[in-house]
């Protein structure tokens, strides 16, 4: 009798709403650590811009970068811009490392269940997801063009500009982004809301967290107008993660999509 009561209490506690601080911290680390670190470094960089530029212009890389510029102001602006780009990427990598550390502390209802999907099937699902991402982007972009909306992505345009001169961008696009974003939005945001609404029905437990995660993912990338382009694959990715209990297919699919985008951008 006593064991039965304990089992009932345990089951009742499992069904209660609960916050999952680790999941929230994972998402916050992704979103705010690069911003906070950039703010810390930006103030002295802005105040001592000329002095910093004079230090870095001694290096061959920066000499070649500014050789066609004539004024000190142009040289300073370009060097500070280049340093800012480098720092943003370094801080993003730092946030990824912190997220990876936090994932080891996870103790939610999804991570506690071991995935029963074989490695072969994980790869197949990941490849399917990558192709789905590419096709959905093409179809939605075509619909935008058909109805007269501009589907040009500022995010993609920035990637194009940086790819021309910054090889570090390849690492960010192909490695850091697929791993970091999938961790932040699946282990982080999706899981946080999934745990709050645990055992409250499929809509609140899975569909609603997927919607929130996909919506915020879309907003962060390109604002309101291009939400559909990012929303659909991100939403499906949450469903895949919840079903398979592993992030590997989502990361692989994300990598395939980004690799395809890089190839298109480099040869067009």
Buried (B, 14 or more C-beta within 10 A) or exposed (E): EEEEEEEEEEEEEEEEEEEBEBBBBBBBBBBEBBEEBBEEBEEEBEEEBBEBBBEBBEEEEBEEBBEEBEEEEEBBBBBBEBBBBEBBBBBBBBBBEBBBEBBEEBEBBBBEEEBEBEEEEBBBBBBBBBBBBBEBBEEBBEEBEEEEEEBEBEEBEEBBEBBEEBEBBBEBBBBBBBBBBBBBBBBBBBBBBBBBBBEEEEEBBBBBBBBBBBBBBBBBBBEEBBBBBBBBBBBBBBBBBBEBBBBBBBBBBBBBBBBBBBEEBEEE
